[in-house]
Amino acid sequence: MSQLNTAEQVPWYLWPFWAIWRLLTWIVRLTGRLIAILLGLVMIIVGAVLSITVVLLPLGIPLIVFGFLLVLRGLF
C-alpha cells in the first residue's frame, strides 16, 4: 500500500524519472550491487558500440544512459 501513497505524492512531471528510478532500484535489489554495476558497464559498452553506427544511435544513447544510471545506483 505504501507504494501507492508514494506514487500519489510524486508530481506528474517527475513521474517518468521516479518510475525509472524505481525500476533501477528493483533491478539492484534483484541482482545485487555488484552484478548491477557489471550489467551497467556492459550496457554502456554496448550502447557506445551501437552509437558508433549512426543508424542505431537512437538505441545506443538510451542504453548508455540506462547503463550509467544502473552503475550509479549500484555504487550509491
mmJSON file of the N, C-alpha and C atoms, coordinates in Angstrom:
{"data_MODEL":{"atom_site":{
"group_PDB":["ATOM","ATOM","ATOM","ATOM","ATOM","ATOM","ATOM","ATOM","ATOM","ATOM","ATOM","ATOM","ATOM","ATOM","ATOM","ATOM","ATOM","ATOM","ATOM","ATOM","ATOM","ATOM","ATOM","ATOM","ATOM","ATOM","ATOM","ATOM","ATOM","ATOM","ATOM","ATOM","ATOM","ATOM","ATOM","ATOM","ATOM","ATOM","ATOM","ATOM","ATOM","ATOM","ATOM","ATOM","ATOM","ATOM","ATOM","ATOM","ATOM","ATOM","ATOM","ATOM","ATOM","ATOM","ATOM","ATOM","ATOM","ATOM","ATOM","ATOM","ATOM","ATOM","ATOM","ATOM","ATOM","ATOM","ATOM","ATOM","ATOM","ATOM","ATOM","ATOM","ATOM","ATOM","ATOM","ATOM","ATOM","ATOM","ATOM","ATOM","ATOM","ATOM","ATOM","ATOM","ATOM","ATOM","ATOM","ATOM","ATOM","ATOM","ATOM","ATOM","ATOM","ATOM","ATOM","ATOM","ATOM","ATOM","ATOM","ATOM","ATOM","ATOM","ATOM","ATOM","ATOM","ATOM","ATOM","ATOM","ATOM","ATOM","ATOM","ATOM","ATOM","ATOM","ATOM","ATOM","ATOM","ATOM","ATOM","ATOM","ATOM","ATOM","ATOM","ATOM","ATOM","ATOM","ATOM","ATOM","ATOM","ATOM","ATOM","ATOM","ATOM","ATOM","ATOM","ATOM","ATOM","ATOM","ATOM","ATOM","ATOM","ATOM","ATOM","ATOM","ATOM","ATOM","ATOM","ATOM","ATOM","ATOM","ATOM","ATOM","ATOM","ATOM","ATOM","ATOM","ATOM","ATOM","ATOM","ATOM","ATOM","ATOM","ATOM","ATOM","ATOM","ATOM","ATOM","ATOM","ATOM","ATOM","ATOM","ATOM","ATOM","ATOM","ATOM","ATOM","ATOM","ATOM","ATOM","ATOM","ATOM","ATOM","ATOM","ATOM","ATOM","ATOM","ATOM","ATOM","ATOM","ATOM","ATOM","ATOM","ATOM","ATOM","ATOM","ATOM","ATOM","ATOM","ATOM","ATOM","ATOM","ATOM","ATOM","ATOM","ATOM","ATOM","ATOM","ATOM","ATOM","ATOM","ATOM","ATOM","ATOM","ATOM","ATOM","ATOM","ATOM","ATOM","ATOM","ATOM","ATOM","ATOM","ATOM","ATOM","ATOM","ATOM","ATOM","ATOM"],
"id":[1,2,3,4,5,6,7,8,9,10,11,12,13,14,15,16,17,18,19,20,21,22,23,24,25,26,27,28,29,30,31,32,33,34,35,36,37,38,39,40,41,42,43,44,45,46,47,48,49,50,51,52,53,54,55,56,57,58,59,60,61,62,63,64,65,66,67,68,69,70,71,72,73,74,75,76,77,78,79,80,81,82,83,84,85,86,87,88,89,90,91,92,93,94,95,96,97,98,99,100,101,102,103,104,105,106,107,108,109,110,111,112,113,114,115,116,117,118,119,120,121,122,123,124,125,126,127,128,129,130,131,132,133,134,135,136,137,138,139,140,141,142,143,144,145,146,147,148,149,150,151,152,153,154,155,156,157,158,159,160,161,162,163,164,165,166,167,168,169,170,171,172,173,174,175,176,177,178,179,180,181,182,183,184,185,186,187,188,189,190,191,192,193,194,195,196,197,198,199,200,201,202,203,204,205,206,207,208,209,210,211,212,213,214,215,216,217,218,219,220,221,222,223,224,225,226,227,228],
"type_symbol":["N","C","C","N","C","C","N","C","C","N","C","C","N","C","C","N","C","C","N","C","C","N","C","C","N","C","C","N","C","C","N","C","C","N","C","C","N","C","C","N","C","C","N","C","C","N","C","C","N","C","C","N","C","C","N","C","C","N","C","C","N","C","C","N","C","C","N","C","C","N","C","C","N","C","C","N","C","C","N","C","C","N","C","C","N","C","C","N","C","C","N","C","C","N","C","C","N","C","C","N","C","C","N","C","C","N","C","C","N","C","C","N","C","C","N","C","C","N","C","C","N","C","C","N","C","C","N","C","C","N","C","C","N","C","C","N","C","C","N","C","C","N","C","C","N","C","C","N","C","C","N","C","C","N","C","C","N","C","C","N","C","C","N","C","C","N","C","C","N","C","C","N","C","C","N","C","C","N","C","C","N","C","C","N","C","C","N","C","C","N","C","C","N","C","C","N","C","C","N","C","C","N","C","C","N","C","C","N","C","C","N","C","C","N","C","C","N","C","C","N","C","C","N","C","C","N","C","C"],
"label_atom_id":["N","CA","C","N","CA","C","N","CA","C","N","CA","C","N","CA","C","N","CA","C","N","CA","C","N","CA","C","N","CA","C","N","CA","C","N","CA","C","N","CA","C","N","CA","C","N","CA","C","N","CA","C","N","CA","C","N","CA","C","N","CA","C","N","CA","C","N","CA","C","N","CA","C","N","CA","C","N","CA","C","N","CA","C","N","CA","C","N","CA","C","N","CA","C","N","CA","C","N","CA","C","N","CA","C","N","CA","C","N","CA","C","N","CA","C","N","CA","C","N","CA","C","N","CA","C","N","CA","C","N","CA","C","N","CA","C","N","CA","C","N","CA","C","N","CA","C","N","CA","C","N","CA","C","N","CA","C","N","CA","C","N","CA","C","N","CA","C","N","CA","C","N","CA","C","N","CA","C","N","CA","C","N","CA","C","N","CA","C","N","CA","C","N","CA","C","N","CA","C","N","CA","C","N","CA","C","N","CA","C","N","CA","C","N","CA","C","N","CA","C","N","CA","C","N","CA","C","N","CA","C","N","CA","C","N","CA","C","N","CA","C","N","CA","C","N","CA","C","N","CA","C","N","CA","C","N","CA","C","N","CA","C","N","CA","C"],
"label_alt_id":[null,null,null,null,null,null,null,null,null,null,null,null,null,null,null,null,null,null,null,null,null,null,null,null,null,null,null,null,null,null,null,null,null,null,null,null,null,null,null,null,null,null,null,null,null,null,null,null,null,null,null,null,null,null,null,null,null,null,null,null,null,null,null,null,null,null,null,null,null,null,null,null,null,null,null,null,null,null,null,null,null,null,null,null,null,null,null,null,null,null,null,null,null,null,null,null,null,null,null,null,null,null,null,null,null,null,null,null,null,null,null,null,null,null,null,null,null,null,null,null,null,null,null,null,null,null,null,null,null,null,null,null,null,null,null,null,null,null,null,null,null,null,null,null,null,null,null,null,null,null,null,null,null,null,null,null,null,null,null,null,null,null,null,null,null,null,null,null,null,null,null,null,null,null,null,null,null,null,null,null,null,null,null,null,null,null,null,null,null,null,null,null,null,null,null,null,null,null,null,null,null,null,null,null,null,null,null,null,null,null,null,null,null,null,null,null,null,null,null,null,null,null,null,null,null,null,null,null],
"label_comp_id":["MET","MET","MET","SER","SER","SER","GLN","GLN","GLN","LEU","LEU","LEU","ASN","ASN","ASN","THR","THR","THR","ALA","ALA","ALA","GLU","GLU","GLU","GLN","GLN","GLN","VAL","VAL","VAL","PRO","PRO","PRO","TRP","TRP","TRP","TYR","TYR","TYR","LEU","LEU","LEU","TRP","TRP","TRP","PRO","PRO","PRO","PHE","PHE","PHE","TRP","TRP","TRP","ALA","ALA","ALA","ILE","ILE","ILE","TRP","TRP","TRP","ARG","ARG","ARG","LEU","LEU","LEU","LEU","LEU","LEU","THR","THR","THR","TRP","TRP","TRP","ILE","ILE","ILE","VAL","VAL","VAL","ARG","ARG","ARG","LEU","LEU","LEU","THR","THR","THR","GLY","GLY","GLY","ARG","ARG","ARG","LEU","LEU","LEU","ILE","ILE","ILE","ALA","ALA","ALA","ILE","ILE","ILE","LEU","LEU","LEU","LEU","LEU","LEU","GLY","GLY","GLY","LEU","LEU","LEU","VAL","VAL","VAL","MET","MET","MET","ILE","ILE","ILE","ILE","ILE","ILE","VAL","VAL","VAL","GLY","GLY","GLY","ALA","ALA","ALA","VAL","VAL","VAL","LEU","LEU","LEU","SER","SER","SER","ILE","ILE","ILE","THR","THR","THR","VAL","VAL","VAL","VAL","VAL","VAL","LEU","LEU","LEU","LEU","LEU","LEU","PRO","PRO","PRO","LEU","LEU","LEU","GLY","GLY","GLY","ILE","ILE","ILE","PRO","PRO","PRO","LEU","LEU","LEU","ILE","ILE","ILE","VAL","VAL","VAL","PHE","PHE","PHE","GLY","GLY","GLY","PHE","PHE","PHE","LEU","LEU","LEU","LEU","LEU","LEU","VAL","VAL","VAL","LEU","LEU","LEU","ARG","ARG","ARG","GLY","GLY","GLY","LEU","LEU","LEU","PHE","PHE","PHE"],
"label_asym_id":["A","A","A","A","A","A","A","A","A","A","A","A","A","A","A","A","A","A","A","A","A","A","A","A","A","A","A","A","A","A","A","A","A","A","A","A","A","A","A","A","A","A","A","A","A","A","A","A","A","A","A","A","A","A","A","A","A","A","A","A","A","A","A","A","A","A","A","A","A","A","A","A","A","A","A","A","A","A","A","A","A","A","A","A","A","A","A","A","A","A","A","A","A","A","A","A","A","A","A","A","A","A","A","A","A","A","A","A","A","A","A","A","A","A","A","A","A","A","A","A","A","A","A","A","A","A","A","A","A","A","A","A","A","A","A","A","A","A","A","A","A","A","A","A","A","A","A","A","A","A","A","A","A","A","A","A","A","A","A","A","A","A","A","A","A","A","A","A","A","A","A","A","A","A","A","A","A","A","A","A","A","A","A","A","A","A","A","A","A","A","A","A","A","A","A","A","A","A","A","A","A","A","A","A","A","A","A","A","A","A","A","A","A","A","A","A","A","A","A","A","A","A","A","A","A","A","A","A"],
"label_entity_id":["1","1","1","1","1","1","1","1","1","1","1","1","1","1","1","1","1","1","1","1","1","1","1","1","1","1","1","1","1","1","1","1","1","1","1","1","1","1","1","1","1","1","1","1","1","1","1","1","1","1","1","1","1","1","1","1","1","1","1","1","1","1","1","1","1","1","1","1","1","1","1","1","1","1","1","1","1","1","1","1","1","1","1","1","1","1","1","1","1","1","1","1","1","1","1","1","1","1","1","1","1","1","1","1","1","1","1","1","1","1","1","1","1","1","1","1","1","1","1","1","1","1","1","1","1","1","1","1","1","1","1","1","1","1","1","1","1","1","1","1","1","1","1","1","1","1","1","1","1","1","1","1","1","1","1","1","1","1","1","1","1","1","1","1","1","1","1","1","1","1","1","1","1","1","1","1","1","1","1","1","1","1","1","1","1","1","1","1","1","1","1","1","1","1","1","1","1","1","1","1","1","1","1","1","1","1","1","1","1","1","1","1","1","1","1","1","1","1","1","1","1","1","1","1","1","1","1","1"],
"label_seq_id":[1,1,1,2,2,2,3,3,3,4,4,4,5,5,5,6,6,6,7,7,7,8,8,8,9,9,9,10,10,10,11,11,11,12,12,12,13,13,13,14,14,14,15,15,15,16,16,16,17,17,17,18,18,18,19,19,19,20,20,20,21,21,21,22,22,22,23,23,23,24,24,24,25,25,25,26,26,26,27,27,27,28,28,28,29,29,29,30,30,30,31,31,31,32,32,32,33,33,33,34,34,34,35,35,35,36,36,36,37,37,37,38,38,38,39,39,39,40,40,40,41,41,41,42,42,42,43,43,43,44,44,44,45,45,45,46,46,46,47,47,47,48,48,48,49,49,49,50,50,50,51,51,51,52,52,52,53,53,53,54,54,54,55,55,55,56,56,56,57,57,57,58,58,58,59,59,59,60,60,60,61,61,61,62,62,62,63,63,63,64,64,64,65,65,65,66,66,66,67,67,67,68,68,68,69,69,69,70,70,70,71,71,71,72,72,72,73,73,73,74,74,74,75,75,75,76,76,76],
"pdbx_PDB_ins_code":[null,null,null,null,null,null,null,null,null,null,null,null,null,null,null,null,null,null,null,null,null,null,null,null,null,null,null,null,null,null,null,null,null,null,null,null,null,null,null,null,null,null,null,null,null,null,null,null,null,null,null,null,null,null,null,null,null,null,null,null,null,null,null,null,null,null,null,null,null,null,null,null,null,null,null,null,null,null,null,null,null,null,null,null,null,null,null,null,null,null,null,null,null,null,null,null,null,null,null,null,null,null,null,null,null,null,null,null,null,null,null,null,null,null,null,null,null,null,null,null,null,null,null,null,null,null,null,null,null,null,null,null,null,null,null,null,null,null,null,null,null,null,null,null,null,null,null,null,null,null,null,null,null,null,null,null,null,null,null,null,null,null,null,null,null,null,null,null,null,null,null,null,null,null,null,null,null,null,null,null,null,null,null,null,null,null,null,null,null,null,null,null,null,null,null,null,null,null,null,null,null,null,null,null,null,null,null,null,null,null,null,null,null,null,null,null,null,null,null,null,null,null,null,null,null,null,null,null],
"Cartn_x":[0.806,0.0,0.854,2.037,2.861,3.347,3.469,3.9,2.86,1.601,0.556,0.568,0.808,0.868,2.058,3.192,4.369,4.11,3.434,3.145,2.212,1.335,0.403,1.08,2.196,2.885,3.866,4.163,5.111,4.374,4.898,4.25,4.256,3.269,3.097,4.286,4.94,6.053,7.334,7.398,8.555,8.315,7.109,6.778,7.671,8.03,8.909,10.262,10.834,12.107,11.941,10.832,10.541,10.356,9.69,9.446,10.756,11.639,12.939,13.759,13.735,14.484,13.953,12.628,12.033,12.432,12.492,12.915,14.36,15.23,16.627,16.765,15.987,16.008,15.597,14.586,14.124,15.204,15.886,16.949,18.102,18.464,19.568,19.213,17.996,17.593,17.583,17.166,17.052,18.419,19.299,20.57,21.723,21.6,22.708,23.519,24.27,25.005,26.114,26.877,27.997,27.526,26.519,26.002,25.352,24.721,24.117,25.188,26.312,27.404,27.974,28.198,28.731,27.745,26.47,25.449,25.387,25.52,25.531,26.727,27.901,29.084,28.949,28.364,28.135,27.166,26.128,25.166,25.823,26.719,27.427,28.292,28.995,29.86,29.031,27.952,27.093,26.456,26.036,25.461,26.465,27.718,28.751,29.025,29.046,29.267,28.106,26.888,25.728,25.704,26.234,26.242,27.257,28.248,29.231,28.553,27.651,26.869,25.745,25.719,24.788,23.334,23.095,21.729,21.134,21.954,21.465,21.698,21.991,22.208,21.0,19.763,18.619,18.476,19.051,19.03,20.248,21.372,22.607,22.625,22.12,22.155,21.299,20.059,19.3,19.942,20.6,21.277,22.453,23.172,24.273,23.734,22.671,22.086,21.572,20.863,20.342,21.479,22.548,23.707,24.388,24.508,25.114,24.282,22.972,22.102,22.163,22.308,22.419,23.723,24.82,26.103,26.014,25.427,25.292,24.472,23.384,22.528,23.255,24.058,24.8,25.895,26.483,27.543,27.019,25.919,25.409,24.123],
"Cartn_y":[-1.196,0.0,1.268,1.193,2.396,2.835,1.894,2.272,3.145,2.877,3.7,5.106,5.208,6.527,7.326,6.658,7.34,7.818,6.994,7.378,8.576,8.69,9.813,11.115,11.023,12.226,12.757,11.987,12.409,13.291,14.492,15.341,14.663,14.982,14.308,14.515,15.67,15.95,15.235,14.751,14.0,12.497,12.077,10.669,9.798,10.193,9.311,9.053,10.081,9.907,9.015,9.196,8.373,6.917,6.68,5.318,4.645,5.38,4.818,4.506,5.387,5.165,3.951,3.777,2.597,1.317,1.368,0.211,-0.142,0.87,0.635,0.065,0.566,0.054,-1.409,-1.75,-3.129,-4.044,-3.586,-4.383,-4.577,-3.52,-3.625,-4.595,-4.528,-5.466,-6.897,-7.067,-8.404,-9.008,-8.269,-8.828,-8.589,-7.639,-7.301,-6.161,-5.521,-4.327,-4.637,-5.673,-5.964,-6.34,-7.178,-7.58,-6.389,-5.504,-4.312,-3.41,-3.273,-2.448,-3.073,-4.385,-5.066,-4.998,-5.179,-5.088,-3.675,-2.666,-1.283,-0.981,-1.5,-1.287,-1.964,-3.145,-3.833,-3.029,-2.473,-1.66,-0.408,0.192,1.374,1.017,-0.103,-0.518,-0.85,-1.605,-1.957,-0.705,0.222,1.473,2.298,2.301,3.038,2.405,1.081,0.398,0.673,0.639,0.929,2.387,3.272,4.686,5.0,4.147,4.365,4.252,3.279,3.186,4.208,5.14,6.266,5.799,4.677,4.187,3.769,3.176,2.699,3.691,4.936,5.967,6.17,6.152,6.306,5.16,4.026,2.909,2.947,3.423,3.429,4.44,5.63,6.683,6.327,5.881,5.472,4.292,3.408,2.285,2.766,3.758,4.344,5.02,5.777,6.477,5.475,4.447,3.439,2.703,2.384,1.733,2.619,3.908,4.843,4.949,5.035,5.108,3.823,2.69,1.429,1.353,1.81,1.859,2.822,3.972,4.964,4.425,3.743,3.176,2.049,1.279,0.199,0.707,1.844,2.396,3.089,3.779,4.547,3.972],
"Cartn_z":[0.0,0.0,0.0,0.612,0.694,-0.681,-1.615,-2.952,-3.626,-3.384,-3.979,-3.383,-2.093,-1.469,-1.992,-2.201,-2.728,-4.148,-4.936,-6.313,-6.363,-5.418,-5.414,-4.993,-4.284,-3.834,-4.869,-5.898,-6.932,-7.931,-8.208,-9.218,-10.584,-11.384,-12.676,-13.602,-13.528,-14.434,-13.999,-12.766,-12.3,-12.329,-12.708,-12.666,-13.538,-14.779,-15.569,-14.89,-14.279,-13.59,-12.363,-11.655,-10.489,-10.9,-12.019,-12.492,-12.901,-13.59,-13.978,-12.738,-11.757,-10.533,-9.779,-9.75,-9.104,-9.838,-11.184,-11.965,-11.648,-11.586,-11.251,-9.84,-8.913,-7.543,-7.51,-8.27,-8.324,-8.905,-9.968,-10.584,-9.611,-8.878,-7.922,-6.807,-6.3,-5.257,-5.77,-6.999,-7.559,-7.849,-8.426,-8.876,-7.912,-7.057,-6.172,-6.754,-5.907,-6.327,-7.329,-7.103,-7.992,-9.381,-9.45,-10.753,-11.457,-10.696,-11.293,-11.9,-11.203,-11.728,-13.002,-12.975,-14.16,-15.324,-15.039,-16.083,-16.661,-15.797,-16.262,-17.147,-16.776,-17.599,-18.964,-18.974,-20.25,-21.111,-20.497,-21.247,-21.811,-21.054,-21.534,-22.744,-22.657,-23.77,-25.006,-24.82,-25.957,-26.552,-25.698,-26.188,-26.966,-26.51,-27.235,-28.596,-28.637,-29.915,-30.864,-30.344,-31.182,-31.636,-30.808,-31.16,-32.254,-32.393,-33.454,-34.816,-34.945,-36.174,-36.07,-36.946,-36.863,-36.936,-37.598,-37.763,-36.409,-35.546,-34.253,-33.117,-33.454,-32.445,-31.523,-32.031,-31.12,-30.121,-30.399,-29.449,-28.53,-29.024,-28.255,-27.127,-27.379,-26.355,-25.137,-25.311,-24.108,-23.381,-24.113,-23.477,-22.635,-23.129,-22.356,-21.098,-21.235,-20.08,-19.053,-19.509,-18.599,-17.902,-18.635,-18.029,-17.005,-17.314,-16.36,-15.094,-15.245,-14.072,-13.245,-13.911,-13.204,-12.424,-13.021,-12.302,-11.132,-11.353,-10.295,-9.141,-9.457,-8.417,-7.682,-8.382,-7.745,-6.819,-7.151,-6.32,-5.08,-5.208,-4.065,-3.633],
"occupancy":[1.0,1.0,1.0,1.0,1.0,1.0,1.0,1.0,1.0,1.0,1.0,1.0,1.0,1.0,1.0,1.0,1.0,1.0,1.0,1.0,1.0,1.0,1.0,1.0,1.0,1.0,1.0,1.0,1.0,1.0,1.0,1.0,1.0,1.0,1.0,1.0,1.0,1.0,1.0,1.0,1.0,1.0,1.0,1.0,1.0,1.0,1.0,1.0,1.0,1.0,1.0,1.0,1.0,1.0,1.0,1.0,1.0,1.0,1.0,1.0,1.0,1.0,1.0,1.0,1.0,1.0,1.0,1.0,1.0,1.0,1.0,1.0,1.0,1.0,1.0,1.0,1.0,1.0,1.0,1.0,1.0,1.0,1.0,1.0,1.0,1.0,1.0,1.0,1.0,1.0,1.0,1.0,1.0,1.0,1.0,1.0,1.0,1.0,1.0,1.0,1.0,1.0,1.0,1.0,1.0,1.0,1.0,1.0,1.0,1.0,1.0,1.0,1.0,1.0,1.0,1.0,1.0,1.0,1.0,1.0,1.0,1.0,1.0,1.0,1.0,1.0,1.0,1.0,1.0,1.0,1.0,1.0,1.0,1.0,1.0,1.0,1.0,1.0,1.0,1.0,1.0,1.0,1.0,1.0,1.0,1.0,1.0,1.0,1.0,1.0,1.0,1.0,1.0,1.0,1.0,1.0,1.0,1.0,1.0,1.0,1.0,1.0,1.0,1.0,1.0,1.0,1.0,1.0,1.0,1.0,1.0,1.0,1.0,1.0,1.0,1.0,1.0,1.0,1.0,1.0,1.0,1.0,1.0,1.0,1.0,1.0,1.0,1.0,1.0,1.0,1.0,1.0,1.0,1.0,1.0,1.0,1.0,1.0,1.0,1.0,1.0,1.0,1.0,1.0,1.0,1.0,1.0,1.0,1.0,1.0,1.0,1.0,1.0,1.0,1.0,1.0,1.0,1.0,1.0,1.0,1.0,1.0,1.0,1.0,1.0,1.0,1.0,1.0],
"B_iso_or_equiv":[0.0,0.0,0.0,0.0,0.0,0.0,0.0,0.0,0.0,0.0,0.0,0.0,0.0,0.0,0.0,0.0,0.0,0.0,0.0,0.0,0.0,0.0,0.0,0.0,0.0,0.0,0.0,0.0,0.0,0.0,0.0,0.0,0.0,0.0,0.0,0.0,0.0,0.0,0.0,0.0,0.0,0.0,0.0,0.0,0.0,0.0,0.0,0.0,0.0,0.0,0.0,0.0,0.0,0.0,0.0,0.0,0.0,0.0,0.0,0.0,0.0,0.0,0.0,0.0,0.0,0.0,0.0,0.0,0.0,0.0,0.0,0.0,0.0,0.0,0.0,0.0,0.0,0.0,0.0,0.0,0.0,0.0,0.0,0.0,0.0,0.0,0.0,0.0,0.0,0.0,0.0,0.0,0.0,0.0,0.0,0.0,0.0,0.0,0.0,0.0,0.0,0.0,0.0,0.0,0.0,0.0,0.0,0.0,0.0,0.0,0.0,0.0,0.0,0.0,0.0,0.0,0.0,0.0,0.0,0.0,0.0,0.0,0.0,0.0,0.0,0.0,0.0,0.0,0.0,0.0,0.0,0.0,0.0,0.0,0.0,0.0,0.0,0.0,0.0,0.0,0.0,0.0,0.0,0.0,0.0,0.0,0.0,0.0,0.0,0.0,0.0,0.0,0.0,0.0,0.0,0.0,0.0,0.0,0.0,0.0,0.0,0.0,0.0,0.0,0.0,0.0,0.0,0.0,0.0,0.0,0.0,0.0,0.0,0.0,0.0,0.0,0.0,0.0,0.0,0.0,0.0,0.0,0.0,0.0,0.0,0.0,0.0,0.0,0.0,0.0,0.0,0.0,0.0,0.0,0.0,0.0,0.0,0.0,0.0,0.0,0.0,0.0,0.0,0.0,0.0,0.0,0.0,0.0,0.0,0.0,0.0,0.0,0.0,0.0,0.0,0.0,0.0,0.0,0.0,0.0,0.0,0.0,0.0,0.0,0.0,0.0,0.0,0.0],
"pdbx_formal_charge":[null,null,null,null,null,null,null,null,null,null,null,null,null,null,null,null,null,null,null,null,null,null,null,null,null,null,null,null,null,null,null,null,null,null,null,null,null,null,null,null,null,null,null,null,null,null,null,null,null,null,null,null,null,null,null,null,null,null,null,null,null,null,null,null,null,null,null,null,null,null,null,null,null,null,null,null,null,null,null,null,null,null,null,null,null,null,null,null,null,null,null,null,null,null,null,null,null,null,null,null,null,null,null,null,null,null,null,null,null,null,null,null,null,null,null,null,null,null,null,null,null,null,null,null,null,null,null,null,null,null,null,null,null,null,null,null,null,null,null,null,null,null,null,null,null,null,null,null,null,null,null,null,null,null,null,null,null,null,null,null,null,null,null,null,null,null,null,null,null,null,null,null,null,null,null,null,null,null,null,null,null,null,null,null,null,null,null,null,null,null,null,null,null,null,null,null,null,null,null,null,null,null,null,null,null,null,null,null,null,null,null,null,null,null,null,null,null,null,null,null,null,null,null,null,null,null,null,null],
"auth_seq_id":[1,1,1,2,2,2,3,3,3,4,4,4,5,5,5,6,6,6,7,7,7,8,8,8,9,9,9,10,10,10,11,11,11,12,12,12,13,13,13,14,14,14,15,15,15,16,16,16,17,17,17,18,18,18,19,19,19,20,20,20,21,21,21,22,22,22,23,23,23,24,24,24,25,25,25,26,26,26,27,27,27,28,28,28,29,29,29,30,30,30,31,31,31,32,32,32,33,33,33,34,34,34,35,35,35,36,36,36,37,37,37,38,38,38,39,39,39,40,40,40,41,41,41,42,42,42,43,43,43,44,44,44,45,45,45,46,46,46,47,47,47,48,48,48,49,49,49,50,50,50,51,51,51,52,52,52,53,53,53,54,54,54,55,55,55,56,56,56,57,57,57,58,58,58,59,59,59,60,60,60,61,61,61,62,62,62,63,63,63,64,64,64,65,65,65,66,66,66,67,67,67,68,68,68,69,69,69,70,70,70,71,71,71,72,72,72,73,73,73,74,74,74,75,75,75,76,76,76],
"auth_comp_id":["MET","MET","MET","SER","SER","SER","GLN","GLN","GLN","LEU","LEU","LEU","ASN","ASN","ASN","THR","THR","THR","ALA","ALA","ALA","GLU","GLU","GLU","GLN","GLN","GLN","VAL","VAL","VAL","PRO","PRO","PRO","TRP","TRP","TRP","TYR","TYR","TYR","LEU","LEU","LEU","TRP","TRP","TRP","PRO","PRO","PRO","PHE","PHE","PHE","TRP","TRP","TRP","ALA","ALA","ALA","ILE","ILE","ILE","TRP","TRP","TRP","ARG","ARG","ARG","LEU","LEU","LEU","LEU","LEU","LEU","THR","THR","THR","TRP","TRP","TRP","ILE","ILE","ILE","VAL","VAL","VAL","ARG","ARG","ARG","LEU","LEU","LEU","THR","THR","THR","GLY","GLY","GLY","ARG","ARG","ARG","LEU","LEU","LEU","ILE","ILE","ILE","ALA","ALA","ALA","ILE","ILE","ILE","LEU","LEU","LEU","LEU","LEU","LEU","GLY","GLY","GLY","LEU","LEU","LEU","VAL","VAL","VAL","MET","MET","MET","ILE","ILE","ILE","ILE","ILE","ILE","VAL","VAL","VAL","GLY","GLY","GLY","ALA","ALA","ALA","VAL","VAL","VAL","LEU","LEU","LEU","SER","SER","SER","ILE","ILE","ILE","THR","THR","THR","VAL","VAL","VAL","VAL","VAL","VAL","LEU","LEU","LEU","LEU","LEU","LEU","PRO","PRO","PRO","LEU","LEU","LEU","GLY","GLY","GLY","ILE","ILE","ILE","PRO","PRO","PRO","LEU","LEU","LEU","ILE","ILE","ILE","VAL","VAL","VAL","PHE","PHE","PHE","GLY","GLY","GLY","PHE","PHE","PHE","LEU","LEU","LEU","LEU","LEU","LEU","VAL","VAL","VAL","LEU","LEU","LEU","ARG","ARG","ARG","GLY","GLY","GLY","LEU","LEU","LEU","PHE","PHE","PHE"],
"auth_asym_id":["A","A","A","A","A","A","A","A","A","A","A","A","A","A","A","A","A","A","A","A","A","A","A","A","A","A","A","A","A","A","A","A","A","A","A","A","A","A","A","A","A","A","A","A","A","A","A","A","A","A","A","A","A","A","A","A","A","A","A","A","A","A","A","A","A","A","A","A","A","A","A","A","A","A","A","A","A","A","A","A","A","A","A","A","A","A","A","A","A","A","A","A","A","A","A","A","A","A","A","A","A","A","A","A","A","A","A","A","A","A","A","A","A","A","A","A","A","A","A","A","A","A","A","A","A","A","A","A","A","A","A","A","A","A","A","A","A","A","A","A","A","A","A","A","A","A","A","A","A","A","A","A","A","A","A","A","A","A","A","A","A","A","A","A","A","A","A","A","A","A","A","A","A","A","A","A","A","A","A","A","A","A","A","A","A","A","A","A","A","A","A","A","A","A","A","A","A","A","A","A","A","A","A","A","A","A","A","A","A","A","A","A","A","A","A","A","A","A","A","A","A","A","A","A","A","A","A","A"],
"auth_atom_id":["N","CA","C","N","CA","C","N","CA","C","N","CA","C","N","CA","C","N","CA","C","N","CA","C","N","CA","C","N","CA","C","N","CA","C","N","CA","C","N","CA","C","N","CA","C","N","CA","C","N","CA","C","N","CA","C","N","CA","C","N","CA","C","N","CA","C","N","CA","C","N","CA","C","N","CA","C","N","CA","C","N","CA","C","N","CA","C","N","CA","C","N","CA","C","N","CA","C","N","CA","C","N","CA","C","N","CA","C","N","CA","C","N","CA","C","N","CA","C","N","CA","C","N","CA","C","N","CA","C","N","CA","C","N","CA","C","N","CA","C","N","CA","C","N","CA","C","N","CA","C","N","CA","C","N","CA","C","N","CA","C","N","CA","C","N","CA","C","N","CA","C","N","CA","C","N","CA","C","N","CA","C","N","CA","C","N","CA","C","N","CA","C","N","CA","C","N","CA","C","N","CA","C","N","CA","C","N","CA","C","N","CA","C","N","CA","C","N","CA","C","N","CA","C","N","CA","C","N","CA","C","N","CA","C","N","CA","C","N","CA","C","N","CA","C","N","CA","C","N","CA","C","N","CA","C","N","CA","C","N","CA","C","N","CA","C"],
"pdbx_PDB_model_num":[1,1,1,1,1,1,1,1,1,1,1,1,1,1,1,1,1,1,1,1,1,1,1,1,1,1,1,1,1,1,1,1,1,1,1,1,1,1,1,1,1,1,1,1,1,1,1,1,1,1,1,1,1,1,1,1,1,1,1,1,1,1,1,1,1,1,1,1,1,1,1,1,1,1,1,1,1,1,1,1,1,1,1,1,1,1,1,1,1,1,1,1,1,1,1,1,1,1,1,1,1,1,1,1,1,1,1,1,1,1,1,1,1,1,1,1,1,1,1,1,1,1,1,1,1,1,1,1,1,1,1,1,1,1,1,1,1,1,1,1,1,1,1,1,1,1,1,1,1,1,1,1,1,1,1,1,1,1,1,1,1,1,1,1,1,1,1,1,1,1,1,1,1,1,1,1,1,1,1,1,1,1,1,1,1,1,1,1,1,1,1,1,1,1,1,1,1,1,1,1,1,1,1,1,1,1,1,1,1,1,1,1,1,1,1,1,1,1,1,1,1,1,1,1,1,1,1,1]
}}}
